[in-house]
Amino acid sequence: MIKGVNTLTTVMIIDDDPIVVESLSLIIENGGYEVIITGYSAEEAISNYSIYKPDITLLDIRMQEKSGIEAASTILSKFPQAKILLVTTFEDSDFIQAALQLGCKGYILKQNIKSILPAIEAVLNNQTVLDNTIVNNVAQSVSQSNQEILSELTPRELDIYQAVAEGLNNKEIAEKFYLSEGTIRNYISQLLLKLELRDRTQLAISYYKGNEFKEN
């Protein structure tokens, strides 16, 4: 919560609903964080991030003209270390997949507003956050035999598995383990095959589900 001596962790809030922005600001500031800037559009998110470099960005997905996904993509292309937490009213698996592939650190529902503060704390600790409702819905399509298969994964496969769950992209994983991006792609393909999963979204969710990770 506290970044340093007399320095609070800074948060940017972007949502096209002023009431949501005001509500989130109140909750976050009462939680001990500093809301450094707010805005109501994707363009404001992009321009304000460049100016303020917040520690955490809360970004609504569905906004007029440009979506939060587009804004996140632009920000992360310029600032790969940006910690972006998407906030929405929709449980859309396509958005979840796109968000994780971009490198966003989480995806939570506005209906579960009480999860905002623990979600921010988790992102600051380099964890990927998925709303409990989303985890449960997507996890229904994850094979029930995964737990047995996990014991058959190699140490390196487990490392890659965790890195994907943390939201790292292939380039970041390759740099972390001193491997080529092609090798990482091969590892991920093997993980999907072994765990009987469809994509990186299910891979991340299955990791946290297997480790009993939940945001309440």
N, C-alpha and C positions, 0 to 999 in steps of 0.2 A: 504494500500500500504506500509506504514511504520510500521515495527514490533515494534520498540522501538528506543531509542535514538541512532542515528548513526548505526542502524541495519536494513537492508532492508529485506523484505520477500524473501526467497530463493526459486528458482525454478529449477527443474531438467527436462531436455527435452530429450526424447528418441524417435528416429524415424530412420528407416533404409535409409532414403533419406537425405544425407548431406545438400542438398540445402534447404530442409524443416527445418532442424535443425538450419541452419544459419539464415533463414528468421524469424523463431519464436524467436530466441535469440535476434535478432535486435529489433523486435517489443516489446518484453517483457522488455528488458533493457531500451529502450526508454520510456517505461511506468512506470519506476521507481522501477522495481524489479531486483533482482540479480540472474542471471543464474549461479548457483553454479557448475553445472556439466552437460555435455551432453553425449549422447551415441547413439549407432546405433542398439542395439539388446536387446532382453528380458533379456538375461543373464546379460548384463551391467546394466539394470534397477534394477535387483534384488541385485546385488553386490554393486552398487553405492548407492542405497537407504540405505543399512545397514551402509555404511560409512558416508554419508553426511546428512542423515535425513532431506531432503528438506521440506519446508513448503507446497509446491505444486509440484506434479509430472505430467507433460504432457507426455502421453504415446500413441504412435501409436498402433493401433489395429493389423494391418496385417504386420507382419515382418517375415523374414526367420527363419526357425527352430522352434522357439517358438513364439506364438502370444502375443499381449499385454494383452489379457484377462488372459492368463496363468501367465504372469509376475505379473499382478495386484493381482491375487489369491494368489501367493506366498508371495508377499509383505504384503498384508492385513492379511494373516494368522499369520504373525510374528509381524506386526505393525498395529493393527486394527484401529488406529486413523489416519493412512495415508490418505492424501487428494489427490486422483488420478483423473485426468481429462483426459478422453480418446479423442484422436483426430484422425479422419479418413476421408477417402473420400467416405465411404460407408454408405448408409442409411439402415442398416440391423437390423430389429426388434429383431432377435435372439441375436445379440450382445448387443443391448440395454438392453434387459431383463437380460442377463448374467451379464452385467456390474453393473446394479442396485442391483441385488441380491447379488453380491460380496461385495457391499458397496462402489463402485466407486461414486464419487461426480458429475460426469457429462459426457456428450457425445456430442461433437460438430464436425461439418464438416470443413475440411480444406478449402473448397470453401468459407466459411464465416470467413475468417481469422481475419476480423475486430472485431469479437466477442470474440477473445481470452482474451483481457484485462478485459472486463466486466465479462467474465466467471470466470476468476481467482478471481476477487473481490468478486463475488457471493459465490464462494467456500470458500473463507476466512471467509465469514459471515455465514458459515454453511448452505448454500443453495445448492440444487441439480440443476444442469444446464443441460437443454436439448436444443439442437439447434432448432431454430424456425421452420425450415423445417421439422425436425423429429417430433416435436410436432404436426404440422398440418397434417402430413401424418398418424401418428398413431391415432390421435384424430378422424379421419374420421370414425373409427370403434367403437368409444365410443358413448353410447346411448345419444340421445339428451334430454332425460327426466331426466338426472342426476341432473340438477339444482333444479328441484322440489323435487327430492328425498332427496337432501342434507338437506333440512329443517326438514326432519324426522329422521335424525341421532341423536343419543344421544351425549352428551358432550364427553363421553369417546370414542365413535366411531370416532368423529371428531379429537380427540387427536391422536388416532392410525392412522387415515387417513393421518394427517399431518406428523407424524413420518415416515411412509412409504415413503411419498413424499420427505422427507429430506434424504432418502437413508439409514436409520437405518435398521439393520437386526432384526430378532425376538428377539434374546438375548438382544440386546441393548434397544429395545423397552420395553421388560420385566423389565429390570433393571431401566429404566427411570420411569416407572409407578408402580414399586413394584408389578408386577404380574408375573405369571408363563409363560413360553414360550408356553405351551399348550393353556392357556387363550388367548394369543396374536394370535396364529394361528386361534383360533375360531373367534376372532374379525375380522381378515382379511378375513376369509371365508365368514362371514356375510356381510362385506363391499362389497366384490366382487358380492355376490348374490343380495344385495339391489341395487347396482349401475349398475348391469348387465354388469360387466366387466370380462375379461378372466384371467388376471394375475396382478402381482405387477407393471409391466411396465405400463399397462393401468391405474392402480390405481394412480400411481405417475403423469402420464401425465394428467389425468382427474382433479387431484387436482390443478395443475398449470394452466390448461386451464380454470377451473372454477374461478380461482383467477386472471385471465388475466395476467398470467406470460408469458413473452416472452423475448428471447434474440435477439436483433436486430443486 
